[in-house]
Amino acid sequence: MPREPLSSPVPRAVAVVERSGKVLVIRRHLDGRDYAVLPGGGVEDGETPEQAVVRELKEECSLDGRVVELLLEGDHGGRPAWYFRMEGVEGEPVLGGEEAEHQDDSNQHHPMWASPQDLDLMGLLPEGLADLVVGWLWPFHVDVAADDADWQVVERLWQPYVHDLSEFRGTTPGPDGTYRRGHLGWYDRDDEDRIGYLARLGDRPIGFALVRGLRGDTRLMGEFFVVRAARGAGHARAFAEHVVRAHPGPWEIAFQNDNVRAAKFWRRLGDEVLRDATEEARPVPGKPHIPPDRWLLGTAP
């Protein structure tokens, strides 16, 4: 009979180790089944959960670390468990301990770093843990771009943004390999008519929004961008809705009809967030040779 993953009833101490936007996992193959777990193991007699998780990380992955936060305590996956955020972890994981000794074709352990998108694809167990890990390590939040450091982040994200648009505008980089600042030069953080926002997962910036018209009757979504790695998980929708709702009143949002994904995204936002949403075509100023932009018009409640 095939062995079941995580079937031991022994209380478990688990290490949550993040580095450069990825989390340490153990990719498993057990009796024909592929899945992943976080490093950890059973709490031994006379041992605290904190001591157990440090020991298990060392034995299983050959890594030293220290406990900095208890993330979860309770019944998880059918047995008591403690999930700890770890820091001070340096070097690369190397399988050790009993896991290395018992490695064979039917029972394999492979420590590795996994992105948030990897966790579901790898089948992280127990079920539901992937969402918890993402929430612990990379909570989504939106902030106003308030200082020079924030605007430097916007400047850097501008490059992949213009690269994305180059598919529809035919833009190429300059001789130095970078795209021009273009409309980014319109935005000054001291201008009360304009504002910038940054979306982040934890401390990782994933997008920006630039808005103008705050002192007039109509707000305009001048530029909006979310990095490709963060798309498809609802972050772009949450970001756009946050920005729009932060400024009630009439809105105008431009997009290119040829950009099918963006067109679908903004039309859906108009249907679900804006009141009395309509759409119209407008020529691109100074560029009569390219297709007109589509403009979404509506009112944010």
C-alpha positions as CSV (number, residue, x, y, z in Angstrom):
1,M,0.0,0.0,0.0
2,P,1.4,3.5,-0.9
3,R,2.6,5.5,2.0
4,E,0.6,8.7,2.8
5,P,2.4,12.1,2.9
6,L,2.6,13.7,6.4
7,S,0.9,10.7,8.0
8,S,2.9,10.7,11.2
9,P,0.9,11.8,14.3
10,V,3.9,13.3,16.0
11,P,3.6,17.0,16.5
12,R,5.6,18.9,13.8
13,A,7.8,22.0,13.9
14,V,8.1,23.7,10.5
15,A,10.6,26.2,9.2
16,V,9.4,29.1,6.9
17,V,12.6,30.4,5.2
18,E,12.3,33.2,2.6
19,R,15.1,34.5,0.4
20,S,14.9,36.9,-2.6
21,G,11.2,36.3,-3.2
22,K,11.3,32.5,-2.8
23,V,10.6,30.1,0.0
24,L,12.6,27.0,1.0
25,V,10.7,23.8,0.3
26,I,11.4,20.0,0.0
27,R,10.2,18.6,-3.3
28,R,9.0,15.1,-2.5
29,H,8.4,11.9,-4.5
30,L,6.8,9.2,-2.4
31,D,5.6,5.9,-3.8
32,G,4.7,7.5,-7.2
33,R,3.2,10.7,-5.8
34,D,4.9,14.1,-6.3
35,Y,4.3,17.0,-3.9
36,A,6.2,19.5,-1.7
37,V,6.5,20.3,2.0
38,L,8.2,22.9,4.0
39,P,11.3,21.7,5.9
40,G,10.6,20.4,9.4
41,G,9.8,17.3,11.4
42,G,8.6,15.8,14.7
43,V,9.2,17.4,18.0
44,E,11.2,15.0,20.2
45,D,10.7,14.3,23.9
46,G,12.1,17.1,26.1
47,E,12.4,19.4,23.2
48,T,10.5,22.7,22.6
49,P,9.0,23.4,19.1
50,E,11.6,26.2,18.7
51,Q,14.5,23.9,19.4
52,A,13.0,21.2,17.1
53,V,12.6,23.5,14.1
54,V,16.3,24.7,14.4
55,R,17.4,21.1,14.6
56,E,15.2,19.9,11.7
57,L,16.4,22.7,9.4
58,K,20.0,21.7,10.2
59,E,19.5,18.0,9.8
60,E,17.2,18.1,6.8
61,C,18.8,21.0,4.8
62,S,22.3,21.5,6.4
63,L,21.3,25.1,7.2
64,D,21.6,27.1,10.4
65,G,18.9,29.6,11.3
66,R,17.1,31.3,14.2
67,V,13.5,31.6,15.1
68,V,12.1,35.1,14.8
69,E,8.3,34.6,14.8
70,L,5.6,32.0,15.4
71,L,3.3,32.2,12.4
72,L,0.8,29.4,13.2
73,E,0.1,27.1,16.1
74,G,-2.6,24.5,16.0
75,D,-3.9,21.4,14.3
76,H,-2.7,21.6,10.7
77,G,-2.8,18.7,8.4
78,G,-4.3,16.4,11.1
79,R,-1.7,16.9,13.8
80,P,-0.4,19.6,16.1
81,A,2.1,21.9,14.3
82,W,4.1,25.0,14.8
83,Y,5.2,27.1,11.8
84,F,8.1,29.5,12.5
85,R,9.6,32.2,10.4
86,M,13.4,31.8,10.3
87,E,16.2,34.3,9.7
88,G,19.9,34.2,9.6
89,V,19.9,31.3,7.1
90,E,22.9,31.5,4.8
91,G,24.2,29.2,2.0
92,E,22.3,26.7,-0.1
93,P,20.3,23.8,1.2
94,V,21.9,20.3,1.0
95,L,19.9,17.3,2.0
96,G,21.1,15.6,5.1
97,G,20.0,13.4,8.0
98,E,17.6,10.5,7.7
99,E,16.2,11.9,4.6
100,A,19.5,11.6,2.8
101,E,20.1,8.1,4.2
102,H,16.8,6.7,3.1
103,Q,16.7,8.3,-0.3
104,D,15.8,5.8,-3.1
105,D,13.7,5.7,-6.2
106,S,10.4,5.5,-4.3
107,N,11.2,8.0,-1.5
108,Q,13.0,11.2,-2.6
109,H,13.7,14.6,-1.0
110,H,15.0,17.6,-2.9
111,P,15.4,20.9,-1.1
112,M,15.0,23.9,-3.3
113,W,13.7,27.5,-3.5
114,A,10.2,28.0,-4.8
115,S,8.4,31.1,-6.0
116,P,4.8,31.9,-4.9
117,Q,3.6,30.6,-8.3
118,D,5.6,27.3,-7.8
119,L,3.8,26.4,-4.6
120,D,0.5,25.4,-6.1
121,L,2.2,23.8,-9.1
122,M,4.3,21.7,-6.8
123,G,1.3,20.6,-4.7
124,L,2.5,22.0,-1.4
125,L,1.1,20.1,1.5
126,P,-0.9,20.3,3.8
127,E,-3.7,21.6,1.5
128,G,-4.3,25.3,1.9
129,L,-0.7,25.9,3.2
130,A,0.4,27.7,0.0
131,D,-2.1,30.5,0.5
132,L,-1.0,30.9,4.1
133,V,2.7,31.0,3.1
134,V,2.0,33.7,0.5
135,G,0.1,35.7,3.1
136,W,2.8,35.4,5.7
137,L,5.8,36.2,3.4
138,W,4.3,38.4,0.6
139,P,1.2,40.2,1.8
140,F,-0.3,42.5,-1.0
141,H,-0.4,46.2,-0.2
142,V,-0.5,49.5,-2.0
143,D,1.3,52.6,-0.9
144,V,1.6,56.2,-2.2
145,A,5.0,56.8,-3.9
146,A,6.0,59.3,-1.3
147,D,9.8,59.8,-1.4
148,D,12.8,59.6,-3.7
149,A,13.4,55.9,-2.9
150,D,9.8,55.1,-4.0
151,W,10.2,57.1,-7.2
152,Q,13.4,55.4,-8.0
153,V,11.5,52.1,-7.8
154,V,9.0,53.5,-10.3
155,E,11.8,54.6,-12.6
156,R,13.2,51.0,-12.6
157,L,9.7,49.5,-13.2
158,W,9.2,51.9,-16.1
159,Q,11.7,49.9,-18.2
160,P,9.7,46.6,-18.3
161,Y,6.5,48.7,-18.6
162,V,7.6,50.4,-21.8
163,H,9.0,47.1,-23.0
164,D,5.5,45.6,-22.7
165,L,4.0,48.4,-24.6
166,S,6.6,48.2,-27.3
167,E,4.7,45.3,-28.8
168,F,1.9,47.7,-29.6
169,R,3.8,50.9,-30.2
170,G,6.9,49.7,-31.9
171,T,9.1,51.5,-29.4
172,T,12.8,50.4,-29.2
173,P,15.4,51.2,-26.6
174,G,18.0,53.9,-27.1
175,P,21.7,53.3,-27.9
176,D,22.3,52.7,-24.2
177,G,19.8,49.9,-24.1
178,T,17.2,51.8,-22.0
179,Y,13.8,53.2,-23.0
180,R,13.1,56.9,-22.8
181,R,11.3,58.2,-19.7
182,G,8.5,59.6,-21.9
183,H,5.4,60.5,-19.9
184,L,7.1,59.6,-16.6
185,G,8.6,63.1,-16.8
186,W,5.1,64.5,-16.3
187,Y,4.9,63.3,-12.8
188,D,6.4,65.3,-9.9
189,R,5.7,64.1,-6.4
190,D,5.3,67.7,-5.3
191,D,2.6,68.3,-7.9
192,E,-0.8,68.3,-6.1
193,D,-2.6,67.4,-9.3
194,R,-0.7,64.1,-9.7
195,I,0.1,61.1,-7.6
196,G,1.9,57.8,-7.9
197,Y,1.3,54.5,-6.3
198,L,3.3,51.3,-5.8
199,A,1.9,47.8,-5.3
200,R,4.0,45.3,-3.4
201,L,4.0,41.7,-2.2
202,G,5.8,42.0,1.1
203,D,8.8,44.2,0.3
204,R,8.8,43.2,-3.4
205,P,7.5,45.9,-5.8
206,I,5.2,44.4,-8.4
207,G,3.7,47.5,-10.1
208,F,3.0,51.2,-10.3
209,A,0.1,53.5,-11.1
210,L,0.4,57.1,-12.1
211,V,-2.7,59.3,-11.8
212,R,-3.3,62.9,-12.9
213,G,-6.2,65.3,-12.8
214,L,-6.6,65.3,-9.0
215,R,-7.4,69.0,-8.9
216,G,-9.8,68.9,-11.8
217,D,-13.1,67.3,-12.4
218,T,-11.8,64.1,-14.0
219,R,-9.0,61.7,-12.8
220,L,-6.9,60.0,-15.5
221,M,-5.1,56.7,-15.1
222,G,-2.0,58.0,-16.9
223,E,0.1,54.8,-16.6
224,F,-0.6,51.4,-15.0
225,F,1.7,48.4,-14.8
226,V,2.0,45.0,-13.0
227,V,5.0,42.8,-13.6
228,R,4.3,39.6,-15.5
229,A,5.2,37.3,-12.6
230,A,2.4,38.9,-10.5
231,R,-0.3,38.7,-13.1
232,G,-3.2,36.2,-13.0
233,A,-3.4,36.1,-9.3
234,G,-5.8,39.0,-8.7
235,H,-3.1,41.5,-7.7
236,A,-3.6,43.7,-10.8
237,R,-7.3,43.9,-10.2
238,A,-6.9,44.6,-6.5
239,F,-4.3,47.3,-7.3
240,A,-6.4,49.1,-10.0
241,E,-9.6,49.0,-7.8
242,H,-7.6,50.4,-4.8
243,V,-6.3,53.3,-6.9
244,V,-9.7,54.1,-8.5
245,R,-11.6,54.0,-5.3
246,A,-9.0,56.2,-3.6
247,H,-10.2,59.0,-5.8
248,P,-14.1,59.1,-6.1
249,G,-15.6,60.9,-9.0
250,P,-15.2,60.8,-12.8
251,W,-12.4,58.7,-14.3
252,E,-10.9,58.2,-17.8
253,I,-8.6,55.2,-18.5
254,A,-6.9,54.7,-21.9
255,F,-5.9,51.3,-23.3
256,Q,-5.0,49.8,-26.7
257,N,-7.6,47.6,-28.3
258,D,-4.9,45.4,-29.8
259,N,-3.7,44.6,-26.3
260,V,-6.4,42.0,-25.8
261,R,-5.6,41.1,-22.2
262,A,-5.5,44.8,-21.1
263,A,-8.7,45.6,-22.9
264,K,-10.5,42.7,-21.2
265,F,-9.0,43.8,-17.8
266,W,-10.2,47.4,-18.0
267,R,-13.6,46.6,-19.5
268,R,-14.2,44.2,-16.6
269,L,-13.1,46.8,-14.1
270,G,-15.5,49.3,-15.7
271,D,-18.4,46.9,-15.4
272,E,-17.7,45.9,-11.8
273,V,-16.3,49.0,-10.2
274,L,-17.2,52.1,-12.1
275,R,-20.8,53.5,-12.4
276,D,-22.2,54.4,-15.8
277,A,-19.2,53.1,-17.6
278,T,-18.9,53.9,-21.3
279,E,-16.2,53.6,-23.9
280,E,-15.0,55.7,-26.8
281,A,-12.2,55.8,-29.4
282,R,-9.8,58.8,-29.5
283,P,-6.9,59.4,-31.9
284,V,-3.4,59.2,-30.3
285,P,-2.1,62.8,-30.3
286,G,0.6,63.4,-32.9
287,K,0.3,59.8,-34.2
288,P,-2.4,59.5,-36.8
289,H,-0.7,56.5,-38.3
290,I,-1.5,54.2,-35.4
291,P,-4.9,52.8,-34.2
292,P,-6.8,55.1,-31.9
293,D,-6.8,54.5,-28.1
294,R,-9.9,53.2,-26.4
295,W,-11.0,55.3,-23.4
296,L,-13.0,53.9,-20.6
297,L,-15.2,56.5,-18.9
298,G,-17.0,56.1,-15.7
299,T,-17.4,57.3,-12.1
300,A,-15.8,55.8,-9.0
301,P,-18.1,55.6,-6.0
